[in-house]
Amino acid sequence: MLTGLKRLVAAALALVVFVGCGPNPDRPDAQGLSGADTAGPRALLADWHASLVAGDKAAYLACFVGSEEQLVLALALMEMVQASYAFHDAVVAAYGEGGWQAFQRSSSS
């Protein structure tokens, strides 16, 4: 499973390099984590992660700059992450948390 995590990090870095990452000028400054930087890179990363976990495509895409063709890569990453969440949930529903742990052990060896 560590290899999968490395691939996900590499894909995220490639996404930022090829598509671009920047603050959304329409985003209100009050948005973000309380007490955190609400206009800088930390806020952008927090918004990106929250929208990715929630599956909110509009908020997720608002974290990126680029043409519609370039943003296809961003959507592909989001769909891959959402599919991995769905896979996790399906394995846990069918086999329990122990089944998920067994799957992780089997895929890391």
Secondary structure, DSSP 8 states (H G I E B T S, - for coil): -HHHHHHHHHHHHHHHHHH-B---TTS-TT-SSTTS-SSSHHHHHHHHHHHHHHT-HHHHHTTB-S-TTTHHHHHHHHHHHHHHHHHHHHHHHHHHHHHHHHHHHHHH-
